[in-house]
């Protein structure tokens, strides 16, 4: 009997040792990896530890989204500053300071649009995405005879911008020189193109190809002409009545030929005018 009790006691001791050894080999997963299940490191690699030890979503992963939320890998942010002027003439050559409030928006470093309010004096400052082509939009708040204006800036090359607003009456003035009466669409977009040479002087002999249902004119003397096919010595062209969305933007391309050949990307907004300067 004593021999049987000793044998049972020995078996119990060996079983306890075996269970202890197995427990020692088990890997305790931290709480932020435990939710990954069998995915293991491939799941945990996409997470960051928050200050409370729980997962934080990374930009471009689960946390990405629309509606002003981050939508991708963050871009480099730069602080852009500048002032706002207004074109005073129908040739878009004479400008002066604009002393009324203007809402300015641009592409932000997280893929959304960022904005600031220019108060009509001094300069505005806005943290934007560093890009060779960042489209700024300027909308006068309550200003008379002013149309929302889009400008493309190279925020990689320069951190200083100068937005010049266009006048509604100047756009109507250009349409009045159509070969046949062409009404200006209140919901369409328009583009003003300044073509210059390597010395920033106006370039003649550049033709703009645009959709058949749009209106194309070139600056000539003190007027605009729709019966010629290329820029004059003023180097300025206008494309009107381009289809654009009521909200948001539409990116299109226009084709330049002649003394300067280029496929020109342009961002459009309904009711607005986009102003671009093209260099060789």
Backbone torsions as a table, in degrees:
resi	resn	phi	psi	omega
1	UNK	NA	-46.0	177.6
2	UNK	-60.4	-36.0	178.9
3	UNK	-65.2	-38.2	179.6
4	UNK	-66.7	-42.0	178.9
5	UNK	-62.7	-38.6	179.8
6	UNK	-65.2	-39.9	-179.1
7	UNK	-65.8	-42.3	179.8
8	UNK	-64.2	-41.3	179.3
9	UNK	-61.4	-39.3	179.8
10	UNK	-65.4	-41.5	179.7
11	UNK	-63.9	-39.9	178.6
12	UNK	-63.0	-42.1	179.0
13	UNK	-62.9	-45.3	179.9
14	UNK	-63.0	-39.0	178.7
15	UNK	-65.2	-39.6	178.9
16	UNK	-64.7	-39.4	178.9
17	UNK	-65.1	-39.0	-179.3
18	UNK	-65.8	-42.9	179.2
19	UNK	-63.6	-40.1	179.0
20	UNK	-62.5	-40.2	-179.1
21	UNK	-65.7	-42.0	179.9
22	UNK	-64.3	-40.6	-180.0
23	UNK	-64.1	-34.4	-178.8
24	UNK	-67.1	-28.4	-177.3
25	UNK	-83.5	-15.5	-177.0
26	UNK	-70.7	132.9	-178.8
27	UNK	-93.7	120.3	177.7
28	UNK	-80.8	116.8	179.2
29	UNK	-80.5	137.6	174.5
30	UNK	-64.4	157.0	-174.1
31	UNK	-56.4	-34.0	-176.7
32	UNK	-77.5	-13.1	173.9
33	UNK	-100.0	-20.6	-177.1
34	UNK	-62.0	-31.9	-178.8
35	UNK	-73.9	-9.9	-178.6
36	UNK	-77.7	-17.3	-179.0
37	UNK	65.1	-131.0	-177.4
38	UNK	-82.7	-3.8	-178.3
39	UNK	-68.9	-27.5	174.4
40	UNK	61.4	-136.2	-171.5
41	UNK	-63.2	-32.1	-178.6
42	UNK	-64.0	-28.6	175.8
43	UNK	-79.9	-47.0	-177.0
44	UNK	-64.7	-27.1	-178.3
45	UNK	-64.2	-24.1	-179.3
46	UNK	-91.0	11.6	-177.3
47	UNK	-124.3	156.1	175.1
48	UNK	-121.1	147.7	176.7
49	UNK	-77.4	126.3	174.3
50	UNK	-80.8	173.6	-177.4
51	UNK	-66.4	-20.6	179.9
52	UNK	-100.0	10.5	176.9
53	UNK	84.4	3.2	178.1
54	UNK	-101.0	162.1	-176.6
55	UNK	-66.5	143.2	170.5
56	UNK	-113.9	134.1	-177.7
57	UNK	-73.6	141.7	-179.4
58	UNK	-92.0	149.1	178.5
59	UNK	-64.0	134.0	-177.9
60	UNK	92.8	-8.6	178.6
61	UNK	-105.1	-129.6	-177.5
62	UNK	-62.9	-29.6	-174.1
63	UNK	-82.4	-6.4	-179.6
64	UNK	-68.3	155.0	179.0
65	UNK	178.3	177.0	-179.0
66	UNK	-94.4	-164.9	176.8
67	UNK	67.1	38.1	178.6
68	UNK	85.1	0.3	179.5
69	UNK	-88.2	157.0	177.4
70	UNK	-55.4	136.3	-176.9
71	UNK	-121.8	1.7	-178.9
72	UNK	-171.2	-168.0	179.4
73	UNK	-64.4	130.7	-178.3
74	UNK	-58.2	138.7	174.5
75	UNK	-93.7	169.0	178.6
76	UNK	-68.8	132.6	179.6
77	UNK	-95.9	139.8	175.4
78	UNK	-131.8	152.7	178.4
79	UNK	-94.7	110.5	179.9
80	UNK	-100.9	140.3	178.9
81	UNK	-136.2	158.6	179.5
82	UNK	177.4	-169.9	179.7
83	UNK	-130.0	172.7	-178.8
84	UNK	-122.5	129.8	176.5
85	UNK	-119.3	178.8	178.4
86	UNK	-136.4	132.4	173.6
87	UNK	-69.8	126.4	-175.0
88	UNK	-94.5	-13.6	-175.3
89	UNK	-122.2	172.3	-178.9
90	UNK	-82.4	-5.1	179.5
91	UNK	-99.2	-1.9	-179.9
92	UNK	56.3	47.5	179.8
93	UNK	-125.0	-34.6	-179.6
94	UNK	-98.9	132.4	-178.1
95	UNK	-136.0	158.5	178.3
96	UNK	-148.0	165.6	-178.3
97	UNK	-62.7	148.1	179.0
98	UNK	-111.0	120.2	-169.7
99	UNK	-102.7	19.5	179.8
100	UNK	-113.3	159.8	-179.8
101	UNK	-63.4	141.6	-179.8
102	UNK	-137.6	129.6	173.7
103	UNK	-87.2	124.1	-177.5
104	UNK	-115.4	128.5	176.6
105	UNK	-123.6	157.0	179.1
106	UNK	-157.1	170.4	176.7
107	UNK	-72.0	124.9	-179.6
108	UNK	-89.4	168.0	-176.6
109	UNK	-68.4	-17.2	-179.4
110	UNK	-99.5	10.7	177.2
111	UNK	91.5	-1.9	178.2
112	UNK	-106.5	175.0	176.8
113	UNK	-89.8	137.7	177.2
114	UNK	-116.6	155.9	-175.0
115	UNK	-144.1	161.8	174.7
116	UNK	-151.7	163.2	179.6
117	UNK	-110.0	118.8	174.9
118	UNK	-85.7	125.9	-171.2
119	UNK	-91.6	8.6	175.7
120	UNK	92.0	2.2	176.0
121	UNK	-149.8	160.7	-179.5
122	UNK	67.5	-138.7	-178.5
123	UNK	-133.8	161.0	172.8
124	UNK	-103.9	155.1	176.4
125	UNK	-133.5	135.0	-176.2
126	UNK	-149.0	130.4	175.9
127	UNK	-81.2	116.0	-172.8
128	UNK	-127.9	175.2	176.7
129	UNK	-75.8	134.1	173.9
130	UNK	-75.3	119.8	-174.0
131	UNK	-155.8	152.9	175.0
132	UNK	-73.8	-14.4	178.9
133	UNK	-150.0	92.0	178.0
134	UNK	-109.1	118.0	-176.3
135	UNK	-85.3	113.6	174.8
136	UNK	-90.9	141.8	175.1
137	UNK	-119.5	134.7	-179.1
138	UNK	-125.1	121.2	-179.8
139	UNK	-122.5	117.5	178.8
140	UNK	-70.1	133.9	-179.5
141	UNK	-93.6	98.0	178.0
142	UNK	85.8	2.4	-179.5
143	UNK	-71.9	138.8	177.5
144	UNK	-85.9	144.2	175.7
145	UNK	57.8	38.6	178.9
146	UNK	-131.3	133.9	-179.8
147	UNK	-108.7	145.9	176.2
148	UNK	-57.1	133.1	-172.2
149	UNK	-124.7	134.8	178.0
150	UNK	-109.4	135.4	178.2
151	UNK	-130.6	139.4	175.6
152	UNK	-100.1	125.5	-179.5
153	UNK	-122.1	144.7	174.4
154	UNK	-89.6	91.0	-177.4
155	UNK	-79.0	-1.2	174.5
156	UNK	-84.7	-34.9	-177.8
157	UNK	-89.1	-31.6	-177.3
158	UNK	-143.8	144.5	179.3
159	UNK	-103.8	5.0	179.5
160	UNK	-114.2	131.1	-178.4
161	UNK	-125.5	158.3	176.1
162	UNK	-138.6	104.5	-179.1
163	UNK	-91.0	129.7	178.4
164	UNK	-116.5	118.3	-179.1
165	UNK	-76.8	152.3	176.3
166	UNK	-102.3	151.7	178.7
167	UNK	-93.7	141.3	176.0
168	UNK	-57.6	-45.0	-177.1
169	UNK	-64.5	-29.7	177.8
170	UNK	-69.6	-36.7	176.9
171	UNK	-66.3	-43.9	177.6
172	UNK	-61.7	-36.6	178.9
173	UNK	-59.7	-42.8	-180.0
174	UNK	-64.9	-43.2	-179.7
175	UNK	-63.1	-26.4	-178.1
176	UNK	-68.4	-13.4	-179.4
177	UNK	-98.9	17.2	176.1
178	UNK	-65.5	147.6	179.9
179	UNK	-58.7	-35.9	172.1
180	UNK	-129.3	154.6	-177.1
181	UNK	-53.9	119.6	-179.7
182	UNK	-124.0	110.9	179.6
183	UNK	-71.5	144.9	175.9
184	UNK	-81.0	127.6	178.9
185	UNK	-79.4	129.7	-179.0
186	UNK	-71.6	-21.4	-177.4
187	UNK	-102.8	-7.0	-178.3
188	UNK	-84.0	170.0	177.3
189	UNK	-107.6	159.5	-179.0
190	UNK	-136.4	154.3	-177.2
191	UNK	-132.1	129.3	172.6
192	UNK	-107.6	125.4	-175.9
193	UNK	-116.6	120.5	172.3
194	UNK	-101.0	118.1	-179.1
195	UNK	-107.4	122.8	-178.5
196	UNK	-128.2	162.2	178.2
197	UNK	-90.9	-169.0	-176.6
198	UNK	-65.1	-19.1	179.0
199	UNK	-100.4	13.3	-179.5
200	UNK	64.9	26.2	174.9
201	UNK	-97.9	147.0	-178.5
202	UNK	-55.0	140.2	-176.0
203	UNK	-112.6	123.5	178.0
204	UNK	-89.7	162.1	173.2
205	UNK	84.5	22.0	179.2
206	UNK	-109.0	124.3	178.9
207	UNK	-100.6	144.5	179.4
208	UNK	-113.7	124.0	175.2
209	UNK	-97.5	130.3	-176.6
210	UNK	-140.5	167.9	178.4
211	UNK	-54.5	148.3	-174.4
212	UNK	-60.3	-30.6	-177.1
213	UNK	-89.2	8.0	178.1
214	UNK	-95.3	173.7	-178.8
215	UNK	-115.7	126.6	-178.5
216	UNK	-120.9	132.9	177.7
217	UNK	-143.9	158.5	-179.6
218	UNK	-126.5	141.0	178.8
219	UNK	-68.8	133.2	-179.7
220	UNK	-148.0	116.4	-177.2
221	UNK	63.3	-126.0	179.2
222	UNK	-102.1	8.9	-177.3
223	UNK	-128.9	-171.2	174.7
224	UNK	-124.9	143.4	-175.0
225	UNK	-126.3	130.9	178.6
226	UNK	-102.9	1.0	-177.5
227	UNK	-100.5	1.5	174.6
228	UNK	-106.1	164.8	-169.6
229	UNK	-113.5	8.0	-179.0
230	UNK	-160.1	168.2	-178.9
231	UNK	-67.0	147.8	174.0
232	UNK	-90.5	-163.9	178.0
233	UNK	-66.2	-7.6	176.7
234	UNK	-83.5	-17.7	176.3
235	UNK	63.4	32.9	-174.6
236	UNK	-129.4	132.1	179.4
237	UNK	-129.1	156.6	-179.3
238	UNK	-135.1	134.0	175.2
239	UNK	-123.1	121.4	-176.1
240	UNK	-118.5	164.0	176.6
241	UNK	60.7	47.2	174.4
242	UNK	-90.3	137.9	-178.8
243	UNK	-62.1	134.5	-178.6
244	UNK	-149.7	153.5	-179.9
245	UNK	-73.2	154.7	178.6
246	UNK	-68.5	-32.2	175.7
247	UNK	-130.4	152.8	-179.3
248	UNK	77.8	-159.9	-173.6
249	UNK	-130.5	163.0	172.6
250	UNK	-133.5	127.5	178.8
251	UNK	-97.5	126.4	-179.7
252	UNK	-131.5	174.2	174.1
253	UNK	-127.7	140.1	172.9
254	UNK	-114.4	150.9	-176.6
255	UNK	-108.2	127.4	175.7
256	UNK	-107.0	139.7	179.0
257	UNK	-142.0	171.7	-178.4
258	UNK	102.4	-127.2	-178.1
259	UNK	-73.0	-11.1	173.2
260	UNK	-143.5	123.9	-179.7
261	UNK	-106.9	126.3	-175.4
262	UNK	-161.8	142.6	165.9
263	UNK	-96.0	115.5	-169.5
264	UNK	-103.7	111.9	175.0
265	UNK	-77.6	136.2	-178.1
266	UNK	-138.2	140.3	175.2
267	UNK	-100.8	131.6	-176.6
268	UNK	-114.1	151.6	172.8
269	UNK	-141.7	140.0	-177.4
270	UNK	-58.2	128.5	178.7
271	UNK	80.2	-2.3	-175.7
272	UNK	-106.5	166.6	173.7
273	UNK	-118.0	132.2	177.1
274	UNK	-100.6	130.6	-178.2
275	UNK	-115.1	123.5	-178.5
276	UNK	-129.9	148.6	173.5
277	UNK	-116.1	128.2	-176.1
278	UNK	-112.1	127.9	178.4
279	UNK	-121.1	157.0	179.2
280	UNK	-59.2	NA	NA
